[in-house]
Amino acid sequence: MATKEKKGTTEPGPAWRAWGRALLGGAVMAVALGTGNALGEALVRALDLDGYPAQLLPAALVSALAVPVVLALRTGRPGSGRPLGLGTPASAAHGFVRGLAVTTACAALVLGGGTAAGWVRWSGPDPAALVSFLAGNALVAVLLEALPEETTLRGYAWASLRDRFGGVLSALGTTLVFLLVPAASTVVQAGVAQAVGVEAPPMGLAPAGQDPIAYPVLLSVFGLTLIAARTAPGRAPLWAAIGTHVAFLSVNRVVFEGGRRDAGWSAHVSPVHAAILELGYLAATAAVFTGARLLASRGRASATGPRTAVSGPRVRAAAAWLRPVLPSGPRATASGGRRVQPSAATTYSVGVWAGGGSGLVPPVRVLSRASAPRPGAVSRVRPGTAVRRNPGTRRH
């Protein structure tokens, strides 16, 4: 099926192919997560690891299984549309910090309001333990969850859908795939764990200990927030989503699980208030990223609007002049009636600029000998038209 061009984006192939690629991205993540956790547990036992290395090894396996696969899938597609959004190393660091800072600031604002309302009661902080926990948790969170999930889902799955569909459908479709990954990963982990002889968690739509209704709701809002971070302006937008992911996990593990994880700081919050606060700061984060995207769009429109309004008619006139006419048309050049044929690339660029699309690309015309000027023919110049002389010639 031929590709269709619309508003600067390509729509390759039928819809089922885009959905198939999105589901493939989710499948890669589910297989990597289940296999990495099961194999990691087996290696931890075989190497007799404990403590932080026992957490780091499965996380590294998940990223090693997921990230190279989706990079190969995306770069292996000829003429693939949108990039994954990883950017250069310098822009990646900037995007990661941006996602981390926006999410942490929104969490601090919402949790501060909850504290003022009496919903949150804090324990005494241990700065050394808190810094140690945040540093160690960030690396595990990046390798186990943030980097592989964002690359496979908000990277490959979202880009595959966005090549074919609009922004809203792509966001909802990616979030739907995101909801399927945890359940699918438990199935994969159970099979691999049985093969390598380790214990696996029970299979289900939600992890053990999570509410089967509240967990999908929270995951849906979290997924849409990550889409907002992924589509915010920036040179490495996927890293903004990775930073948002890490910040969300870090805040929740300190605030709501800090005592159990020995994070050096924790809070006591009722389950109802905890859900409200989580959803509240996720919504605030999504609003900031969405607002940044809208402001950037309006800024580009205001920067190009007046110029487009002034130059639009002139550009359209130029495009009409470039449109080929019959050889017997009234316009002739000083070369004896032969019209200079503009190149397809030049005419196409003018057509897109003027809003005419690819229809301004002229068909290739071959001038026959009959239409060529006769040797010695002199072109006629309309009366009143000045003839330019070469300053270097002398009149006798």
Buried (B, 14 or more C-beta within 10 A) or exposed (E): EEEEEEEEBBBBBEEEBBBEBBBBBBBBBBBBBBBBBBBBBBBBEEEEBEEEEBBBBBBBBBBBBBBEBBBEBBEEEEEBBBBBBBBEEEBBBBBBEBBBBBBBBBBEEBBEBBBEEEBBEBEEBBEEBBEBBBEBBBBBBBBBBBBBBBBBBBBBBBBBBBBBBEEEBBBBBBBBBBBBBBBBBBBBBBBBBEEBEBEBBEBBEBEEEBEEEBBBEBBBBBBBBBBBBBBBBBBBBBBBBBBBBBBBBBBBBBBBEBEEEEBBBBBBBEEEBBBBBBBBBBBBBBEBBBEBBEEEEEEEEEEEEEEEEEEEEEBBEEBEEBBBEEBEEEEBEEEBBBBEBBEBEEBBEBBBBBEBEEEBBBEEEEEEEEEEEEEEEEEEEEEEEEEEEEEEEEEE
